[in-house]
Amino acid sequence: MKTVDMVIRGGKVVSSQRIISASVAIDGGIVVAVGQDDTMPPARETVDATGLYVLPGAIDSHVHFRDPGYPHKETWKSGSAAAACGGVTTVFDMPNTSPPTGTIEALQMKLRAAESSYVDFGIHALFGDESVDHLEDLLDAGATSFKAFVGNTFGNLPAPTDGALLEGFEKLAPLGVRTVVHAENSSIMARRQKRLRDAGRIDPLAHLAARPAVAEIEAIGRVATLAEWTGARVHIAHHSAADSLYVLRDAKARGVDITAETCPQYLLLNTNDMLRLGGILRVNPPVREARHNQPLWDALREGVIDMIATDHAPHAPEEKTRESIWECDCGFPGVETQMALMLTEVNRGRASLMDYVRWSAEAPAKAWGLAGVKGVITPGAHADIVIVDMDRTGTLSENRLRSISKISPWHNRAVQGYPLHTLVRGRFVMRDGELVEDAAGWGKTIKGIQAMPEAQVRHPETFITAVTEPGAAAREADITRSPS
């Protein structure tokens, strides 16, 4: 029998369907066997997972590694180190860097920066009025997907007009490519923020008052309508409100290819925490009232919300602690703390480990064209694995974060359940809770393995390319002419 690189022995292997006592054999970065220990091949290295759980590495489809442009906040090396130490084996980075990832040149800059990554990655390129004419070129240059900032956030990138959003969906629908959408209505929020500032409101809850749930309801509805018309695939980022869940539920029932994520902050925190933490907790969309928490948990269990992401968005401490809430940068680090927070909730009975694997690994793998290759522990899949101790207790500390940003709303929060070891394609990037420093640069783009399902285009005869090509007017006249 051939000797393999590694066997993980004695653990409990978790999928979205079951938990089994099994060993896992890895060779060449690939899982080659999962089964009883006495069936495993000889191995050059053995890892003892007795008493531990063996999970697929988390896939975080929403991180801001700030590189290029903001090295005082984060770099690809520091952000991916945080991911590795948080049990995250694949990340998708957002385009609001400097320059924004909306041109070939800016995309190439980001790909060069990502060469230092500890974990595998995808790149969401910018979808806006300025980039809509060359979305295909960005895909050819290495983008895996797109991000449309329908709602404003850090970087103040202009929201795409509705015309550009429709035209972009027309282009991407035949390609099967998914677009992430920051779904808040920018016009509503800009007007309300100005009125609040003019009224002298600088308190933490003014941020929530400027971004009411109706802004999320309207934006998700608009995006779902355009996606339904064209057949484009869309993904709603950082879903925050109970009130907008019906829009997602209804769109899915109609067959719209729409996925959604929520984040630990919307599941576990509320306005009481905003009053306590102030600008540290300023994030877009805002953390809302406590009544939103449980419906988001319910939506995860029902599949209305598909997955967990973090919106990892680091800033320097001085950028988060200014007197006026409007002057505090939006976002905070999260990629390193998500797994411990969610495992703690599993221990509390709010979800099962199988639920967690579905939300953190299997669902994002499916959404981003990685199903069967990442997000599962099965023969033929990448050996992206995290070994967790569900009994280990501790306290999260912003001072121990691998992120450059050392300010977190999770500081001093008690947790039970920690990732101990993280492997990316069979190589340790974290071992015994410590970063494997020389694994920097091991991460690779997922572009070459991404395989989205077959596109389902709708109403192509109305697409701008169809109605502007030679002969379009004559064809339309023939179609609409009444029978003689």
Secondary structure, 3 states (H helix, E strand, C coil): CCCEEEEEEEEEEECCCCEEEEEEEEECCEEEEEECHHHCCCEEEEEECCCCEEEECEEEEEECCCCCCCCCCCCHHHHHHHHHHCCEEEEEECCCCCCCCCCHHHHHHHHHHHHHCCCEEEEEEECCCCCHHHHHHHHHCCCCEEEECCCCCCCCCCCCCHHHHHHHHHHHHHHCCEEEECCCCHHHHHHHHHHHHHCCCCCHHHHHHHCCHHHHHHHHHHHHHHHHHHCCEEEECCCCCHHHHHHHHHHHHCCCCEEEEECHHHHHCCHHHHHHHHHHHCCCCCCCCHHHHHHHHHHHHHCCCCEECCCECCCCHHHCCCCCHHHCCCCECCCCCHHHHHHHHHHCCCCCHHHHHHHHHHHHHHHCCCECCECCCCCCCECCEEEEEEEEEEECCHHHCCCCCCCCCCCCCEEEEEEEEEEECCEEEEECCEECHHHCCCCCECHHHCCCCCCCCCCHHHCHHHHHCCCHHHHHHHHHCCCC
